[in-house]
Amino acid sequence: MPGDRSRLRNPGAAPVASFTLHGIPVSRGIAIGRAHKLAPAALDVQHYLVAEELLEAEVRRLQQALAQVHVELQTLWNELPKDAPTELGAFIDVHALILSDPMISEEPLDIIRTRHYNAEWALLTQIDELSAQFDEIEDPYLRERKADIQQVAERVLKVLLGTAQTLPAATGGEDDFQAQMIIVAHDISPADMLQFRDRSFIGFVTDVGGQNSHTAIVARSLDIPAAVGMAGASTLIEQDDWLIIDGDAGVVIANPSSLVLEQYRERQAVAARARKKLNKLKKTPAITKDGTEITLLANIELPDDCAAAMEAGANGVGLFRSEFLFMGRDSRIPSEDEQFEQYKRAVVAMKGRPVTIRTLDIGADKPLGQSEQTALNPALGLRAIRYCLAEPQIFLTQLRAILRASAFGKVRILIPMLAHAFEIDQSLAMVEQAKAALRERGEKFDEDVDVGAMIEIPAAALALPMFVKRMDFLSIGTNDLIQYTLAIDRVDYEVAHLYNPLHPAVLQLISMTIAAGHKAGIDVAVCGEMAGDIKLTRLLLGMGLREFSMHPAQLLSVKQEILNSDLARIMPQTRKIMRSMEPNVIADAVEQLQLM
């Protein structure tokens, strides 16, 4: 029985069937604990029409619910632990801004007044319309921000329905339920994550989500195992079930046998010992056995992330995703001064180490409020540099802010999604125009600031001579490069199994880019997920990669791989891999690299 606590004390003898679920691995490691199911708001709410004389009362009911959620979010922010990952605070800010946006705070009220819908129905009607718009966004991160809107709506619905959930108080003791809590939910909002932070949760399992979902981002920042995209998990898993999360494989085992449980506990113990050893590497230079020095950089979303980068021993920031500064602001673009202050904070925090700031990489749906039109095919539409060149004032404002920050430390400008020579030339001309404006204003900046290109479209990788001729450095965005090469959306769990970094076409494009950069004498980095995957570290080293950029939580594991690598042995094996076109042969050969 789901409520039978006696079976929890001896999970190996649990009188229930064991089963395994497969999803998307987003955070490495193993978690063993009990399921705490997080029930969503009842989305199948009542739908009824409100009488004319009761409309304003219904409007006030929704307004009061919105106000209560505002108070809840503010309380969560005020009580945010000092050691909480910066992502949590940022997500709460985003949710508060969404809640204040007229699309949420006013449109449902108009629906109540004009259509006579009850408050819950009016809110869901508006959310469904907004969600459909987000489905058109090509960019994986921005598309998953649909979850922000849905989670805010769910929080309001909980207030309207009187179903706001709180966790049971911990009772203490060796077998305490809270001591080994794995959260199981359809999806998890940042606000919900906060109430778990002080309660010893050890992992997340969600029905939906992908590499860029909140669960994935926070799980990586906390270095906690998680598996997402596990359709049906919240239905199949019972409250208090014993679970094993294998974060490396994206697998969840429910009600494991004694033998399986013991095997995973041993793996968990080995991983814990290895983690302790990793912490000793923070100040150790990343140098291969044969003496080749490797640069390890951090990917960040906000200036506050620099603390984690410095703590991990990063040589600098290889990717500052500037679009995070633009999100959740209704239609208002951050001013030049606002952007400058944020870029400056990151530059100063890195204490002389280089900070690579990627210019606005926004999707085709115009979430910044410039247009209500959506592209017929967002994957091939107006995004990233195409958007910036179409909105030159926004682009120039950002470039001026970045250049001003370069007066306080080493800054590099990274342009995303370039594919054409004229795009490169126009971008460089805009940089010069921004410089001229600053000179006229008497502003200080680095006249020799480096400008680089993201290589994330196959066309760019196949036309590298025009890039290395014009740009100061290259950065390979493997996430988009793989998606565009294979026509696979990696955050769509229905086709996620086809997303393969080891596809021979992908490897050829990466290898070509690294080789072209070396031949031209310019730096080449990888800043996508491949850079932080220790299973691929030696392969990338063998291709000639000397600059990796990843989430700070992955940096020490990659460094350890580098310290144990001998390029003289790896490179010949890598050349054999690059000659193969058979996926199974490539996968086996990459595994062999791990043993060299």
ZALUMLUM-946349 format. One record per residue (C-alpha): x, y, z. Coordinates in steps of 0.001 Angstrom, whole numbers, padded with zeros to 6 digits, always signed. Each point is the difference from the previous one (the first is absolute). Layout:
// residues N
XYZ;...
This chain:
// residues 596
+000000+000000+000000;+001344+003481-000775;-000529+001137+003567;+001660-003008+001641;+003032+001495+001698;+001248-003401+001245;+001270-000895-003451;+002213+003097+000033;+002190-001388+002762;+001107-002906-002139;-000097+001133-003612;+001684-003172-001220;-002953-002017+001262;-002641+002423-001204;-003109-001956-001085;-000431+002130-003096;+001232-000394-003551;+003206+001674-001063;+000028+001989-003231;+002362+002248-001907;-000664+003328-001727;+002191+001647-002622;+000239+003750-000533;+002494+002771-000720;+003127+000132+002198;+000606+003581+001112;+002140-000265+003136;+002567-002665+000774;+000101-002227+003052;-002078-002562+001878;-002778+000655+002513;-001698-002641+002126;-003033+001011+002010;-003750+000076+000375;-002465+001638-002334;-001780+003149+001063;-002622+000701-002635;-000717+003668-000572;-003597+000292-001092;-000749+002699-002591;-002922+002328+000287;-003210-001541-001256;+000238+001172-003595;-003337-001620-000796;-001726+002858+001761;-003674+000814-000136;-001145+001997-003002;-003113+002063+000548;-001458+003369-000917;-000312+002719+002622;-003128+002125+000288;+000343+003658-000973;-000526+001269+003534;+002754-002306+001339;+002680+000833-002553;+001860+002578+002089;+000024-002340+002984;+001554-002657-002230;+002540+002528-001230;+000913+000844+003606;+000384-003713+000796;+002622-000347-002719;+001687+003279+000991;+000264-001202+003596;+001546-003288-001141;+002542+001864-002116;+000839+002256+002943;+000440-002988+002309;+002417-001655-002413;+001949+003269-000193;+000348-000098+003776;+001051-003662-000106;+002709+000668-002584;+001300+002987+001941;+000143-002109+003154;+001892-002722-001835;+002462+002583-001292;+000497+001525+003456;+000615-003428+001518;+002335-001170-002775;+003002-001684+001688;+003348+001684-000581;+001381-003185-001520;-002925-000462-002380;+001032-000164-003670;-000410+003299-001799;-002330-001663-002490;-002710-000339+002660;-000081+003700+000791;+000021+000851-003691;-002921-002329-000692;-002026+001473+002863;+000621+003460-001482;-001200-001262-003371;-003154-001451+001562;-000719+003251+001826;+000396+001944-003246;-002259-002431-001842;-002604+000387+002718;+000111+003799-000450;-000173-000142-003770;-003314+001291-001368;-000332-003214-001992;-000462-001798+003338;-001167+002705+002384;-002530+001741-002272;-001004-002147-002992;-001709-002714+002101;-001967+002739+001756;-001208+001250-003374;-000985-003565-000920;-002109-000204+003159;-001728+003278-000838;-000551-000613-003711;-000587-003754-000166;-001426-000486+003503;+002472-002856+000678;+000716-000962+003588;+003471+001006+001278;+001652-003409-000466;-001368-000409-003510;+001016+003533-000981;+003558-000512+001276;+000421-003330-001790;-001428+001444-003221;+002655+002711+000007;+002775-002458+000963;-000947-002371-002822;+000229+002867-002490;+003418+001098+001281;+001269-003592+000074;-000918-000466-003636;+002093+003059-000879;+002994-001395+001876;-000294-003293-001877;+001016+001943-003113;+003339+001060+001465;+003003-001757-001517;+002548+000714+002698;-000051-002928+002489;+000540+002104+003104;-002556+002633-000907;-002570-002568-001090;+000233-001688+003379;-000816+003304+001656;-003584-000936-000794;+000359-002012+003190;+000530+003275+001918;-003404+001262-001053;-001683-003316+000723;+001640-000253+003420;-001074+003515+000942;-003543-000829-001097;+000060-003226+001995;+001057+001894+003103;-002924+002406-000439;-002361-002924-000596;+001123-001622+003243;-001041+003139+001844;-003318+000200-001833;-000736-003655+000687;+001361-000015+003530;+002423-002839-000806;+003371+001669+000678;+002312-002792+001081;+002497+000031+002830;+002432-002718+000937;-000478-002041+003165;+002239+000893+002906;+003106-002127+000405;-000229-002424+002913;+003635-001007+000292;+001418-003476+000329;+002069-002221-002258;-002981-001081-002086;-001576+003438-000208;-001876+000463-003281;+001412+003493-000540;+003591-001142+000424;+000086-001645-003456;-002595+001895-001990;-000179-000197-003788;-002490+002435-001493;-002303-001479-002640;-002230+002367-001957;-001418+000789-003375;+002177+003127+000152;+001647+001973+002796;+000002+003759+000374;+002908+001938+001551;-002288+001113+002825;-000772-003634+000802;+003708-000807-000105;+000654+002528+002732;-002208-001762+002516;+002008-003175-000592;+003400+001577+000405;+000165-000297+003784;-001629-003431+000100;+002743-002287-001304;-001479-000745-003406;+002533-001945-002033;-001419-000183-003513;-002706+000973-002492;-002148-002022-002398;-002414+001774-002357;-002350-001068-002766;+000988+002890-002241;+003014+002216-000584;+003274-000097-001830;+003616+001080+000308;-001056+003622+000585;-002971-000466+002333;+000049+001519+003477;+000468-003429+001521;+003034-000637-002186;+001615+003392+000613;-000459-000032+003761;+000932-003685+000302;+003291+000691-001772;+000681+003069+002125;-000648-002001+003172;+001832-003021-001421;-003023-002176+000808;-001039-002996-002173;-003072+000563-002127;-001802-001600-002901;-002644+001817-002043;-002228-000754-002959;-001211-003171+001753;-003537-000022-001364;-002383-001564+002508;+002444-000116+002903;-002255+001987+002326;-002834-002404-000763;+001907-003289+000181;+002055+000788+003092;-001876-000267+003294;+000491+002217+003035;+002847-001366+002172;+001319-002402-002670;+003710-000643+000241;+001754+001472-003021;+003431-000043-001573;+000913+002857-002338;+002885-000788-002319;+000701+003525-001170;+002742-001131-002370;-002356-002186-002021;-003278+001889+000542;-001524-003086+001626;-002281-000349+003032;-000503-003369+001685;-003078-000282+002224;-000164-002566+002815;+003429-001511-000766;+000966-003496+001160;+002527-000435+002803;+002678-000938-002513;-000575+003045-002220;-000199+002264+003037;+003315-001282+001330;+001693+000468-003387;-001123+003604-000214;+000944+000737+003596;+003510-001183-000775;+000126+002212-003106;-001271+002886+002108;+002738-000541+002592;+002676-000107-002685;-001343+003245-001498;+000026+001692+003425;+003651-000891+000524;+000845+001249-003475;-001780+003307+000673;+002153+000636+003047;+003113-000513-002088;-001270+002417-002637;-000136+002879+002473;+003761-000271+000364;+000423+000911-003673;-001417+003538+000211;+003404+001688-000084;+001702-002592-002198;+000705+001202-003566;-001782-002007-002717;+003019-001574-001691;+000046-003344-001811;+002531-002687+000864;+002168+001064-002934;+000048+003635+001163;-002679+001643-002160;-001847+002754+001848;-003785+000137-000439;-002213+003013+000695;-003147-000725+002019;-002693+002678-000076;-003456+000321+001552;-003406+000582-001566;-002130+002481+001956;-003459+001520-000266;+000280+002844+002516;+002843+001943+001656;-000637-001792+003311;+001061-003259-001674;+003577+001285-000069;+000421-001023+003638;-000532-003660-000900;+002351+000368-002958;+002756+001417+002182;-000589-002631+002678;+000403-002759-002593;+003269+001526-001203;-001174+001121-003440;+002512+001833-002186;-002741+002400-001020;-003519+000126-001434;-000340-001634-003390;-003691+000783-000409;-002074+002688+001714;-003535-000554-001296;-001110+003624-000064;-003602-000799-000924;-000659-000806+003661;+000201+003741+000680;-002810+000586-002499;-002447-002686+001121;-003075+000528+002162;-000183+003771-000553;-003328+000229-001912;+000849+002267-002955;+002692+002178+001588;+003534-000436-001299;+002738+000473+002605;+001695+003329-000523;+003644+000434-000920;+000854+000964+003573;-001886-002983+001433;+001830-002380-002307;+003347+001677+000614;-000343-000412+003769;-000725-003713-000358;+002847-000626-002447;+002340+002038+002177;-000973-002071+003057;+000994-003181-001808;+003259+001459-001291;+001017+001313+003416;-001024-003263+001704;+002305-002003-002282;+003009+002041+001186;+001825+000412-003286;-001021-003289-001547;-001646+000337-003428;-003782+000275-000239;-001576-000996-003317;-003396+001662-000385;-002324-001437-002618;-002221+002605-001586;-003761-000377+000229;-001039-003486-001099;-003747+000430-000095;-002587-002108-001815;-002283+000758-002906;-003103+000627+002080;+001119+003520+001049;-000482-000611+003739;+001469+003457+000588;-003210+001558-001222;+001130+001435-003345;-002521-001959-002021;-002934-002289+000491;+000719-001886-003193;+001485-003460+000135;+002191-001630-002615;-001492-002696-002198;+003025-002138+000838;+001721+001338+003122;+002882-002458-000352;+000967+001829-003172;-001307+003407+000932;+001021+003331+001458;+002177-000828+002988;+003414+000764+001528;+002130+002184-002308;-002791+000168-002559;-002226+001580+002608;+002751+002370+001155;+000739+001209-003517;-003736+000513-000553;-000144+002042+003238;+003206+002076-000283;-000795+002355+002903;-000375-002913+002396;+003233-001509-001325;+001934+003269+000190;-001204+000610+003537;+001272-003395+001067;+003315+000406-001808;+000629+003366+001661;-000752-001514+003417;+002374-002926-000623;+002747+002292-001275;-000315+002244+003056;+000447-003049+002225;+003225-000812-001842;+001626+002970+001773;-000096-002049+003218;+001592-003232-001201;+000467-002391-002900;-003211-000265-002042;-000707-001916-003196;-003130+000436-002134;-001569-003173-001401;-002513+000204-002870;-002484-002912-000236;-001466-001780-003040;+002122+001584-002711;-000243-001704-003376;+000713+002611-002688;+002939+002256-000794;-002264+003057-000097;-001260-000829+003523;+003581-000082+001250;+000844+003256-001752;-003134+001755+001241;+000638-001188+003562;+003570+001261-000051;-001185+003296-001476;-002488+000333+002847;+002784-000596+002515;+001988+002807-001626;-003076+002235+000041;-000444-000654+003726;+003670+000810+000583;-000344+003263-001910;-002988+001011+002120;+001947-000673+003195;+003016+001963-001226;-002274+002941-000739;-001402-000234+003536;+003475-000287+001505;-000711-003468+001428;+002880-002369+000735;+000113-003462-001571;+002457-002551-001401;+000739+001106-003572;+001359-003468-000803;-002886-002037+001400;-000169-003425-001638;-003097-000890-002016;-000771-003652-000638;-002578-002151-001740;-002157-002839+001233;+000272-002974-002319;-003386-001640+000455;-001393-000270-003522;+001381-002666-002368;+000365+002646-002708;+002403+001908+002237;+002108-003081+000667;+000137-000683-003734;+001030+003595-000834;+002661+000545+002665;+002486+001965-002168;-002305+003021-000025;-000240-000194+003810;+003673-000411+000879;+000839+002826-002406;-002224+002458+001856;-000372-001149+003621;+002382-000049+002972;-001227-003299+001441;-002594-002738-000481;-002283-001747+002464;-001826-003177-000984;-003567-000135+001299;-000426-003746-000132;-003613+000033+001210;-001338+001868-003017;+002576-001492-002348;-001243-003506+000779;-003644+001029-000261;+000439+001723-003339;+002169-002786-001392;-002311-002838+001013;-003333+001883-000086;-000588-001168+003582;-001489+002057+002818;+001864-001253+003046;-002599+001309+002466;-002781-001985-001664;+000042-003242+001979;-001763-001840-002845;+003057+000361-002233;+002704+000686+002599;+001425-003496-000536;+001032+001091-003513;+002064+002914+001309;+003511-001386-000411;+003183+002031+000550;+001979-002908-001453;-001737+000009-003367;+002825-000037-002575;-001327+003149-001698;+000075+001895+003284;+003528-001160+000799;+001206+001001-003459;-001394+003531+000373;+001584+000442+003439;+003353-001367-001139;+000006+002229-003085;-000673+003081+002114;+002788-000757+002482;+002470-000708-002799;-000904+003188-001904;+000453+002108+003111;+003388-001506+000777;+001178+000490-003579;-001034+003669+000148;+001578+000469+003416;-003207+000951+001813;-001517-001509+003145;-002801-002547-000295;-002185-001008+002939;-002928-002342+000484;-002685+001567+002204;-002856-002475-000461;-000952-003008+002106;+002725-002126-001598;+002671+002070+001763;-001263-001108+003420;-000503-003682-000845;+002978-001930+001393;-000786-002886-002337;+000958+002294-002883;+002913+001901+001569;+002734-002190-001465;-001670-000094-003408;-000033+003812-000125;+003599+000131+001197;+000946-002423-002753;-001697+002259-002553;+002275+002803+001151;-002360+001926+002264;+001890+002034+002591;-002800+002189+001403;-003081-001428+001745;-002891+002045+001420;-002645-001613+002211;-002212+000349+003054;+002230+000595+003059;-001289-003202+001650;+001559-002061-002816;+003386+001663-000035;+001895-002111+002545;-001133-003298-001520;+001213+001138-003417;+003261+001202+001514;+000609-003422+001503;-000463-001597-003431;+002490+002444-001482;+002588-000688+002697;-000266-003721-000737;+000217+000385-003783;+003044-000628-002183;-000416+001698-003379;+002664-002185-001596;-002233-003016+000587;-003361+001698-000524;+000598+001738-003321;+000715-003110-002127;-003164-001642+001341;-001969+003172-000707;+001185+000027-003606;-001371-003540-000380;-003330+001133+001446;-000197+002880-002457;+000470-002402-002920;-002950-002129+001048;-003585+000509-001121;-001504-002823+002050;-001735+001217+003186;+000643-003209+001941;+003673+000032-000899;+000303+003647+001048;-001785-000592+003312;+002222-002990+000831;+003154+001896-000944;-000974+002972+002185;-000477-002388+002918;+003473-001374-000650;+001363+003548+000247;-001209+000064+003598;+002303-002902+000793;+003137+001482-001552;
